[in-house]
Amino acid sequence: GLILAGSADFKEVLLNSDIFDPRLVKAVLRTVDVSYGMEPGFNQAIELANECLSNVKLVQEKRLLQRYFDEISQDTGKYCFMVQ
């Protein structure tokens, strides 16, 4: 699926225009308003479309890293080891 992200009405205008391929219209899961451009806007779009992307590996890994950093910030005395 696709997530359309952008500021103002551009994403809606694009979605409803003739230049947007009708095959892609069927694949649009969600449209989200973002306040930033480039990489910060991309990250914000991922956050805003989180429930649509819950089974995507990037989102799963991001949640895992957030839990890891939450544990570090609490200084619980837990340790993490990696086995290859």
The 8 nearest C-alpha neighbors of each residue, nearest first, counted from 0:
[[1, 26, 27, 28, 2, 25, 23, 29],
 [2, 0, 27, 28, 26, 3, 29, 23],
 [1, 3, 29, 30, 28, 27, 4, 0],
 [4, 2, 30, 10, 31, 1, 29, 5],
 [5, 3, 31, 30, 32, 44, 2, 33],
 [6, 4, 33, 32, 10, 9, 7, 31],
 [5, 7, 32, 33, 34, 8, 9, 4],
 [6, 8, 9, 5, 32, 10, 33, 11],
 [9, 7, 11, 10, 12, 6, 5, 13],
 [10, 8, 12, 11, 7, 13, 6, 5],
 [9, 11, 13, 12, 8, 5, 14, 3],
 [12, 10, 14, 8, 13, 9, 15, 30],
 [13, 11, 9, 15, 10, 14, 16, 8],
 [14, 12, 10, 16, 11, 15, 9, 19],
 [13, 15, 11, 12, 16, 10, 19, 24],
 [16, 14, 12, 13, 11, 17, 19, 24],
 [17, 15, 13, 18, 14, 19, 12, 11],
 [16, 18, 19, 15, 20, 21, 13, 14],
 [19, 17, 16, 20, 13, 15, 14, 21],
 [20, 18, 17, 16, 14, 13, 21, 23],
 [19, 21, 22, 23, 18, 24, 17, 14],
 [22, 20, 24, 23, 19, 25, 17, 18],
 [23, 21, 20, 24, 25, 26, 19, 27],
 [22, 24, 26, 25, 21, 20, 27, 19],
 [25, 23, 21, 26, 27, 22, 20, 14],
 [24, 26, 23, 22, 27, 21, 28, 0],
 [25, 27, 0, 23, 24, 1, 28, 22],
 [28, 26, 1, 24, 0, 25, 29, 2],
 [29, 27, 1, 0, 2, 26, 51, 30],
 [28, 30, 2, 27, 3, 31, 1, 48],
 [29, 31, 3, 4, 2, 32, 28, 10],
 [32, 30, 4, 3, 33, 44, 29, 47],
 [33, 31, 6, 5, 4, 34, 30, 7],
 [34, 32, 5, 6, 35, 40, 44, 4],
 [35, 33, 6, 40, 32, 36, 5, 43],
 [36, 34, 40, 33, 39, 37, 43, 6],
 [35, 37, 40, 39, 38, 34, 41, 33],
 [36, 38, 40, 39, 41, 35, 42, 43],
 [39, 37, 41, 40, 42, 36, 35, 43],
 [40, 38, 42, 41, 37, 35, 36, 43],
 [41, 39, 35, 36, 43, 38, 42, 37],
 [40, 42, 38, 44, 39, 43, 37, 45],
 [43, 41, 39, 45, 40, 44, 38, 46],
 [42, 44, 40, 46, 45, 41, 39, 47],
 [45, 43, 47, 41, 46, 42, 48, 40],
 [46, 44, 42, 48, 43, 47, 49, 41],
 [45, 47, 49, 43, 44, 48, 42, 58],
 [48, 46, 44, 49, 45, 43, 31, 50],
 [49, 47, 45, 51, 46, 50, 44, 52],
 [48, 50, 46, 52, 51, 47, 45, 53],
 [49, 51, 53, 52, 48, 47, 54, 46],
 [52, 50, 48, 49, 53, 28, 29, 54],
 [51, 53, 49, 55, 50, 54, 48, 58],
 [52, 54, 50, 55, 51, 49, 58, 59],
 [53, 55, 52, 56, 59, 58, 51, 50],
 [56, 54, 52, 58, 57, 53, 59, 60],
 [55, 57, 59, 58, 60, 54, 53, 61],
 [58, 56, 60, 59, 55, 61, 54, 62],
 [57, 59, 61, 60, 56, 55, 62, 53],
 [60, 58, 56, 62, 61, 57, 63, 55],
 [59, 61, 63, 57, 62, 58, 56, 64],
 [60, 62, 58, 64, 59, 63, 57, 65],
 [63, 61, 65, 59, 60, 64, 58, 66],
 [62, 64, 60, 66, 65, 61, 67, 59],
 [65, 63, 67, 61, 66, 62, 60, 68],
 [64, 66, 62, 68, 67, 63, 69, 61],
 [67, 65, 69, 63, 64, 68, 62, 70],
 [68, 66, 64, 70, 65, 69, 63, 71],
 [67, 69, 71, 65, 70, 66, 72, 64],
 [68, 70, 66, 72, 67, 71, 65, 73],
 [71, 69, 67, 73, 68, 72, 66, 74],
 [72, 70, 68, 74, 69, 73, 67, 75],
 [71, 73, 69, 70, 74, 68, 75, 67],
 [72, 74, 70, 71, 75, 69, 76, 68],
 [73, 75, 71, 72, 76, 70, 77, 69],
 [76, 74, 77, 73, 70, 71, 72, 78],
 [75, 77, 74, 78, 71, 73, 70, 79],
 [76, 78, 75, 79, 74, 70, 71, 73],
 [79, 77, 76, 80, 75, 71, 70, 74],
 [78, 80, 81, 77, 67, 71, 76, 82],
 [81, 79, 82, 78, 83, 77, 67, 76],
 [82, 80, 83, 79, 78, 67, 77, 64],
 [81, 83, 80, 79, 78, 77, 67, 63],
 [82, 81, 80, 79, 78, 60, 63, 64]]
